[in-house]
Amino acid sequence: MEHPASAPPRTRHDRRESHDSPDLDRVRRSLAASLPAALHAAMAAYHDFVATGVPGDPKAFAAYHAGCRAALAHAESLVKLIRWIEAGGTGTAGMANDSAAGLIAEARAALQDLSNRG
């Protein structure tokens, strides 16, 4: 593709920015529709995992604890995506979704309780 002599050649970054907006809006709408259910499913799976009980064996406990942390990190990533969408896809926003904040707080409290028992 030839460029006019007065305009510098476009970089891959320029091309990406020039037509990301409609695609990004579509992604935001899609995520906005699916993330709340994904967060609730992640937290339900976390609660199911926690309900299996804390293993007594130190190695099994370490694996269990790592699994709990991974589940919470996954939920936190979903919350960050929700915040990003609520901010219009730019920067970060405050926690506008109180139910998501409540789920995360509840999960962290459960993890702390498990850590205190072990």
N, C-alpha and C positions, 0 to 999 in steps of 0.2 A: 504494500500500500504506500503510495507516494504522499508526502506531506508538502503543503505549500512552503515555498522558500522562506517565508517570514516566520513560520511556526516551527519550534523545535520538535524533533520526533517525540512521539508519545512513548512513555515507558509502560511497562506492564502494570506498575502501580497506578498510573494515570488511567489506564483502560479499566482497571478493576474499580476504581472510585467512580468512574463515569457511569457505570451501569449496575452498581451494587444496590442502589437505593430501592428499586422495586423488589429485587430479590430479598433484600434484608427486611423489608416490610412484610413480605410473604412469610419469611422465617419467623419474625416476631409474632405475627398472627397465629401461625401454626403452633408455636411454642406456648403462646398465651392460652390456647385452647387445651393443650395437652399437659402442661406442667403441673397444674394443681392435682390432677389425678395421679400423675407420676410421683409427686411428693407424698401424697396419701398412701400410695402403694408401697413406696420405699419405707415409710414409717411403719406401715402394717407388717412388712417383712421384718423390719428391725424388731418390732415387738414380739413377733413369732420367734425370732432367733433368741431374744433375751429370755423368753418363756421356757426355752429348753433347759435352762438352769446352768449354773456355773460349774464347770468341771472341777474336780478336786485335784487332779494331777497338774503340777506346775506347767508342764509343756502344753497341755490341753487348755489350761486357763489362759496362757499367753496367746494361744491361737484364738481362743474365744474373745479375749479382750481386743485383739487386733481386728477381728471380724466386726465387733461392735464399733470400733473407731472407724473402720472403713465404711460401714453403713451410715454413720453420722456424717462422715465427709461427703458421701454421695448426696445425702439429704441437704447438706449445706451448699453443695454445688447447685442443686436444684433451686434452693432459695435465692442464691446469687443470680441465677438466670431469671427468676421471677422479678427480682429487684431491677435487673437490667431492662426487662420488658416494661415494667412500670415507669421507668425513667425515660421511656421512649427509645431505648436502645443506645443511649449515650451515657457514659460514666456510670455512676452508682446512685442509688436512691436509698432513702431510709426504709425501714421495714414497714411497708404499708399493709402487708398481709399478716394480720395479727394471728390468724389460725396457723400459718406457717411458723411464725415465731414461737407460738405456743407448743407446736409439735417438736421443734428443735429443742426448746427449753426442757420439755418433758423427756426427750430422748437423752439429753445430756444429764439430767437428774438421775435417770435410770442407770446410765453408765457409771455415774459417780457412786450410786448405791451399790452396784455390783463390785466396784473397786474396793469399797469400804468393807464388804463382806469377805473378800479374798485376802 
